[in-house]
Amino acid sequence: MLRRLREGTLEANRTLAGLKGQLPPELAREVWGAVMRDRTLIVLVRSAAWGTRLRYLAPRFNDALAAELGSAIERVVVKVRSDGA
């Protein structure tokens, strides 16, 4: 079980790093979580304004991120959550 948790954490970190690499720096700073689930990219951002910007830019980074992760992205879901920072 711990191995699965560790693998999941590593995959989430890889997804987040890949996503941040595709975004403008000012937006990348506002994204604090990202995971892939069933061809859906779920992204956590700090505010609704940044979430709107991310949704607008999604078509531009979608294919490159999918190629980097080795998994097709059919949908991007943005959730606004404070990271406590």
DSSP file (Angstrom, degrees, kcal/mol; ACC not computed):
  #  RESIDUE AA STRUCTURE BP1 BP2  ACC     N-H-->O    O-->H-N    N-H-->O    O-->H-N    TCO  KAPPA ALPHA  PHI   PSI    X-CA   Y-CA   Z-CA
    1    1 A M     >        0   0    0      0, 0.0     4,-2.2     0, 0.0     5,-0.2   0.000 360.0 360.0 360.0 -43.4    0.0    0.0    0.0
    2    2 A L  H  >  +     0   0    0      1,-0.2     4,-2.7     2,-0.2     5,-0.2   0.876 360.0  54.8 -62.2 -36.2    2.8    2.4    0.8
    3    3 A R  H  > S+     0   0    0      2,-0.2     4,-2.6     1,-0.2    -1,-0.2   0.914 107.5  49.3 -63.4 -42.1    4.4    1.7   -2.5
    4    4 A R  H  > S+     0   0    0      2,-0.2     4,-2.4     1,-0.2    -2,-0.2   0.904 111.8  49.1 -62.9 -41.5    1.2    2.6   -4.3
    5    5 A L  H  X S+     0   0    0     -4,-2.2     4,-2.3     2,-0.2    -2,-0.2   0.921 111.9  48.6 -62.9 -43.5    0.9    5.8   -2.3
    6    6 A R  H  X S+     0   0    0     -4,-2.7     4,-2.4     1,-0.2    -2,-0.2   0.916 112.0  48.7 -63.0 -43.5    4.5    6.7   -3.1
    7    7 A E  H  X S+     0   0    0     -4,-2.6     4,-2.3     2,-0.2    -1,-0.2   0.890 111.1  50.8 -63.7 -40.1    4.0    6.0   -6.8
    8    8 A G  H  X S+     0   0    0     -4,-2.4     4,-2.4     2,-0.2    -2,-0.2   0.895 110.6  48.9 -63.8 -40.9    0.8    8.1   -6.9
    9    9 A T  H  X S+     0   0    0     -4,-2.3     4,-2.5     2,-0.2    -2,-0.2   0.915 111.1  49.5 -65.1 -43.7    2.7   11.0   -5.2
   10   10 A L  H  X S+     0   0    0     -4,-2.4     4,-2.2     1,-0.2    -2,-0.2   0.906 111.9  48.8 -62.0 -41.4    5.6   10.7   -7.7
   11   11 A E  H  X S+     0   0    0     -4,-2.3     4,-2.4     2,-0.2    -2,-0.2   0.903 111.1  49.5 -66.3 -41.5    3.1   10.7  -10.6
   12   12 A A  H  X S+     0   0    0     -4,-2.4     4,-2.7     2,-0.2    -2,-0.2   0.902 111.5  49.5 -63.7 -40.8    1.2   13.7   -9.3
   13   13 A N  H  X S+     0   0    0     -4,-2.5     4,-2.5     2,-0.2    -2,-0.2   0.896 111.2  49.3 -65.0 -39.3    4.5   15.6   -8.8
   14   14 A R  H  X S+     0   0    0     -4,-2.2     4,-2.4     2,-0.2    -2,-0.2   0.900 112.0  48.5 -65.6 -41.0    5.5   14.7  -12.4
   15   15 A T  H  X S+     0   0    0     -4,-2.4     4,-2.5     2,-0.2    -2,-0.2   0.926 112.8  47.8 -64.3 -45.6    2.2   15.9  -13.7
   16   16 A L  H  X S+     0   0    0     -4,-2.7     4,-2.8    18,-0.4     5,-0.2   0.925 112.8  48.0 -62.3 -45.5    2.4   19.1  -11.8
   17   17 A A  H  X S+     0   0    0     -4,-2.5     4,-1.9     1,-0.2    -1,-0.2   0.912 112.5  49.2 -63.1 -42.4    6.0   19.8  -12.9
   18   18 A G  H  X S+     0   0    0     -4,-2.4     4,-0.7     2,-0.2    -1,-0.2   0.915 112.7  47.4 -62.7 -43.3    5.0   19.1  -16.6
   19   19 A L  H >X S+     0   0    0     -4,-2.5     3,-1.5     1,-0.2     4,-0.7   0.947 110.3  51.0 -63.4 -49.0    2.0   21.4  -16.4
   20   20 A K  H >< S+     0   0    0     -4,-2.8     3,-0.8     1,-0.3    -1,-0.2   0.846 104.8  58.9 -59.3 -33.1    4.0   24.2  -14.8
   21   21 A G  H 3< S+     0   0    0     -4,-1.9    -1,-0.3     1,-0.2    -2,-0.2   0.720 106.0  48.9 -67.5 -20.4    6.6   23.9  -17.5
   22   22 A Q  H << S+     0   0    0     -3,-1.5    -1,-0.2    -4,-0.7    -2,-0.2   0.560 101.8  80.0 -92.6 -10.7    3.9   24.6  -20.1
   23   23 A L  S << S-     0   0    0     -3,-0.8    31,-0.0    -4,-0.7     0, 0.0  -0.603  89.6 -97.3-101.2 155.6    2.5   27.7  -18.4
   24   24 A P    >>  -     0   0    0      0, 0.0     4,-2.7     0, 0.0     3,-1.0  -0.434  44.4-112.1 -61.4 145.8    3.6   31.3  -18.2
   25   25 A P  H 3> S+     0   0    0      0, 0.0     4,-1.8     0, 0.0     5,-0.1   0.846 114.9  55.6 -53.5 -40.0    5.6   31.8  -15.0
   26   26 A E  H 34 S+     0   0    0      1,-0.2     4,-0.3     2,-0.2    -3,-0.0   0.841 114.5  40.2 -66.1 -30.8    3.0   34.1  -13.4
   27   27 A L  H X> S+     0   0    0     -3,-1.0     3,-1.4     2,-0.2     4,-0.6   0.866 108.7  59.9 -81.8 -39.1    0.3   31.4  -13.9
   28   28 A A  H >< S+     0   0    0     -4,-2.7     3,-1.0     1,-0.3    -2,-0.2   0.852  99.7  58.3 -57.3 -35.1    2.6   28.5  -12.9
   29   29 A R  T 3< S+     0   0    0     -4,-1.8    -1,-0.3     1,-0.2    -2,-0.2   0.751 104.3  52.0 -66.2 -23.0    3.1   30.1   -9.5
   30   30 A E  T <4 S+     0   0    0     -3,-1.4    16,-1.5    -4,-0.3     2,-0.5   0.501  92.3  84.2 -93.9  -5.3   -0.7   30.0   -8.9
   31   31 A V  E <<  +A   45   0A   0     -3,-1.0    14,-0.2    -4,-0.6     3,-0.1  -0.865  45.8 165.0 -97.7 126.2   -1.0   26.3   -9.7
   32   32 A W  E     +     0   0A   0     12,-2.2     2,-0.3    -2,-0.5    13,-0.1   0.416  58.8  29.1-124.7   1.1   -0.3   24.0   -6.7
   33   33 A G  E     +A   44   0A   0     11,-1.1    11,-3.0   -17,-0.1     2,-0.3  -0.973  51.9 168.7-159.1 146.6   -1.6   20.7   -7.6
   34   34 A A  E     +A   43   0A   0     -2,-0.3   -18,-0.4     9,-0.2     2,-0.3  -0.931   4.5 170.2-159.0 135.4   -2.3   18.5  -10.7
   35   35 A V  E     -A   42   0A   0      7,-2.2     7,-3.1    -2,-0.3     2,-0.5  -0.979  27.1-130.2-141.9 154.4   -3.3   14.9  -11.3
   36   36 A M  E     +A   41   0A   0     -2,-0.3     2,-0.4     5,-0.2     5,-0.2  -0.918  27.4 172.8-104.1 131.0   -4.4   12.8  -14.2
   37   37 A R  E >   -A   40   0A   0      3,-2.7     3,-1.4    -2,-0.5    -2,-0.0  -0.934  69.8 -25.2-139.3 115.6   -7.5   10.6  -13.7
   38   38 A D  T 3  S-     0   0    0     -2,-0.4     3,-0.1     1,-0.3    36,-0.1   0.913 126.3 -47.2  50.3  52.3   -9.1    8.7  -16.6
   39   39 A R  T 3  S+     0   0    0      1,-0.2    35,-2.8    34,-0.1    36,-1.3   0.638 115.5 118.5  65.0  16.7   -7.7   11.1  -19.3
   40   40 A T  E <   -Ab  37  75A   0     -3,-1.4    -3,-2.7    34,-0.2     2,-0.7  -0.965  56.7-147.1-113.4 126.3   -8.9   14.1  -17.2
   41   41 A L  E     -Ab  36  76A   0     34,-2.8    36,-3.1    -2,-0.5     2,-0.6  -0.834  13.7-162.7 -90.7 118.2   -6.3   16.6  -16.0
   42   42 A I  E     -Ab  35  77A   0     -7,-3.1    -7,-2.2    -2,-0.7     2,-0.4  -0.912   9.2-170.9-105.1 123.5   -7.4   18.0  -12.6
   43   43 A V  E     -Ab  34  78A   0     34,-2.9    36,-3.1    -2,-0.6     2,-0.5  -0.945  13.6-149.9-121.7 133.9   -5.7   21.2  -11.7
   44   44 A L  E     +Ab  33  79A   0    -11,-3.0   -12,-2.2    -2,-0.4   -11,-1.1  -0.901  21.5 178.0-103.7 125.4   -5.8   23.0   -8.4
   45   45 A V  E     -Ab  31  80A   0     34,-2.5    36,-2.8    -2,-0.5   -14,-0.2  -0.822  35.1-123.0-123.6 164.0   -5.3   26.8   -8.5
   46   46 A R  S    S+     0   0    0    -16,-1.5     2,-0.3    -2,-0.3   -15,-0.1   0.699  87.1  16.1 -82.6 -21.3   -5.4   29.5   -5.8
   47   47 A S  S  > S-     0   0    0    -17,-0.2     4,-2.0     1,-0.1     5,-0.1  -0.981  70.6-114.7-150.9 161.2   -8.2   31.7   -7.2
   48   48 A A  H  > S+     0   0    0     -2,-0.3     4,-2.4     1,-0.2     5,-0.2   0.855 114.2  58.3 -64.0 -35.6  -11.1   31.8   -9.7
   49   49 A A  H  > S+     0   0    0      1,-0.2     4,-1.8     2,-0.2    -1,-0.2   0.926 108.8  43.7 -62.0 -44.8   -9.3   34.4  -11.8
   50   50 A W  H  > S+     0   0    0      1,-0.2     4,-2.4     2,-0.2    -1,-0.2   0.858 111.2  55.8 -68.7 -34.1   -6.3   32.2  -12.3
   51   51 A G  H  X S+     0   0    0     -4,-2.0     4,-2.4     2,-0.2    -2,-0.2   0.899 106.3  50.5 -63.1 -40.4   -8.6   29.2  -13.0
   52   52 A T  H  X S+     0   0    0     -4,-2.4     4,-2.0     2,-0.2    -2,-0.2   0.912 110.8  48.8 -62.8 -42.9  -10.3   31.2  -15.7
   53   53 A R  H  X S+     0   0    0     -4,-1.8     4,-2.0     1,-0.2    -2,-0.2   0.902 110.2  51.6 -64.4 -40.2   -6.9   32.0  -17.3
   54   54 A L  H  X S+     0   0    0     -4,-2.4     4,-1.4     1,-0.2    -2,-0.2   0.919 108.6  50.4 -63.1 -43.4   -5.8   28.4  -17.1
   55   55 A R  H  < S+     0   0    0     -4,-2.4     3,-0.2     1,-0.2    -1,-0.2   0.894 109.8  51.8 -60.9 -39.3   -9.0   27.2  -18.8
   56   56 A Y  H  < S+     0   0    0     -4,-2.0    -1,-0.2     1,-0.2    -2,-0.2   0.881 114.5  41.9 -63.9 -39.2   -8.4   29.8  -21.6
   57   57 A L  H >X S+     0   0    0     -4,-2.0     3,-1.7     1,-0.2     4,-1.1   0.609  87.6  95.6 -84.7 -13.1   -4.8   28.5  -22.1
   58   58 A A  H >X S+     0   0    0     -4,-1.4     4,-2.0     1,-0.3     3,-0.6   0.849  78.7  55.9 -51.2 -44.2   -5.6   24.8  -21.9
   59   59 A P  H 34 S+     0   0    0      0, 0.0     4,-0.4     0, 0.0    -1,-0.3   0.807 105.4  55.1 -61.0 -25.3   -5.9   24.2  -25.6
   60   60 A R  H <4 S+     0   0    0     -3,-1.7     4,-0.3    -4,-0.2    -2,-0.2   0.831 119.5  27.9 -76.2 -32.7   -2.4   25.7  -26.1
   61   61 A F  H <X S+     0   0    0     -4,-1.1     4,-2.7    -3,-0.6     5,-0.3   0.571  96.0  92.1-105.1 -10.6   -0.6   23.3  -23.7
   62   62 A N  H  X S+     0   0    0     -4,-2.0     4,-2.4    -5,-0.2     5,-0.2   0.905  89.5  41.0 -54.4 -53.4   -2.9   20.2  -23.9
   63   63 A D  H  > S+     0   0    0     -4,-0.4     4,-2.3     1,-0.2    -1,-0.2   0.911 116.2  48.9 -66.5 -42.7   -1.1   18.3  -26.7
   64   64 A A  H  > S+     0   0    0     -4,-0.3     4,-2.1     2,-0.2    -1,-0.2   0.910 113.9  46.3 -64.6 -41.6    2.4   19.1  -25.5
   65   65 A L  H  X S+     0   0    0     -4,-2.7     4,-2.6     2,-0.2     5,-0.2   0.910 110.7  52.8 -67.4 -41.5    1.6   18.1  -21.9
   66   66 A A  H  X>S+     0   0    0     -4,-2.4     4,-1.7    -5,-0.3     5,-1.6   0.911 110.4  48.1 -59.3 -42.5   -0.1   14.9  -23.1
   67   67 A A  H  <5S+     0   0    0     -4,-2.3    -1,-0.2     2,-0.2    -2,-0.2   0.907 112.2  49.2 -64.7 -41.5    3.0   13.9  -25.1
   68   68 A E  H  <5S+     0   0    0     -4,-2.1    -2,-0.2     1,-0.2    -1,-0.2   0.892 117.2  40.3 -64.8 -39.7    5.2   14.6  -22.1
   69   69 A L  H  <5S-     0   0    0     -4,-2.6    -1,-0.2     2,-0.2    -2,-0.2   0.670 104.4-128.2 -84.3 -17.6    3.1   12.6  -19.7
   70   70 A G  T  <5S+     0   0    0     -4,-1.7     2,-0.3    -5,-0.2    -3,-0.2   0.798  75.6 100.8  74.7  28.2    2.4    9.8  -22.2
   71   71 A S  S   <S-     0   0    0     -5,-1.6    -2,-0.2    -6,-0.2    -1,-0.2  -0.986  75.1-114.3-147.8 132.5   -1.3   10.0  -21.7
   72   72 A A        -     0   0    0     -2,-0.3     2,-0.6    -3,-0.1    -9,-0.1  -0.358  23.2-146.0 -64.5 144.0   -4.1   11.6  -23.7
   73   73 A I        +     0   0    0      1,-0.1   -33,-0.2   -11,-0.1     3,-0.1  -0.951  25.3 167.8-114.1 111.6   -5.9   14.5  -22.1
   74   74 A E        +     0   0    0    -35,-2.8     2,-0.3    -2,-0.6   -34,-0.2   0.698  67.5  16.9 -93.7 -22.5   -9.5   14.6  -23.1
   75   75 A R  E     -b   40   0A   0    -36,-1.3   -34,-2.8     2,-0.0     2,-0.5  -0.998  58.7-148.5-152.5 145.9  -10.7   17.1  -20.5
   76   76 A V  E     -b   41   0A   0     -2,-0.3     2,-0.5   -36,-0.2   -34,-0.2  -0.984  14.7-169.3-118.5 123.5   -9.2   19.7  -18.1
   77   77 A V  E     -b   42   0A   0    -36,-3.1   -34,-2.9    -2,-0.5     2,-0.5  -0.957   6.0-159.5-113.2 125.0  -11.0   20.4  -14.8
   78   78 A V  E     -b   43   0A   0     -2,-0.5     2,-0.4   -36,-0.2   -34,-0.2  -0.905   7.2-171.5-108.4 129.5   -9.9   23.4  -12.8
   79   79 A K  E     -b   44   0A   0    -36,-3.1   -34,-2.5    -2,-0.5     2,-0.7  -0.966  18.8-136.6-120.8 135.8  -10.7   23.5   -9.1
   80   80 A V  E     +b   45   0A   0     -2,-0.4     2,-0.3   -36,-0.2   -34,-0.2  -0.819  39.1 153.7 -93.4 118.9  -10.1   26.6   -6.9
   81   81 A R        -     0   0    0    -36,-2.8     2,-0.3    -2,-0.7    -2,-0.1  -0.994  42.4-124.8-145.2 136.1   -8.6   25.6   -3.6
   82   82 A S        -     0   0    0     -2,-0.3   -36,-0.1     1,-0.1   -35,-0.0  -0.628  12.4-152.1 -76.2 138.4   -6.4   27.5   -1.2
   83   83 A D        -     0   0    0     -2,-0.3    -1,-0.1   -39,-0.0   -37,-0.0   0.387  43.6-108.8 -92.4   4.6   -3.2   25.6   -0.4
   84   84 A G              0   0    0      1,-0.1    -2,-0.1     0, 0.0     0, 0.0   0.473 360.0 360.0  85.2   0.4   -2.9   27.2    3.0
   85   85 A A              0   0    0      0, 0.0    -1,-0.1     0, 0.0    -3,-0.0   0.472 360.0 360.0 -83.1 360.0    0.0   29.4    2.0
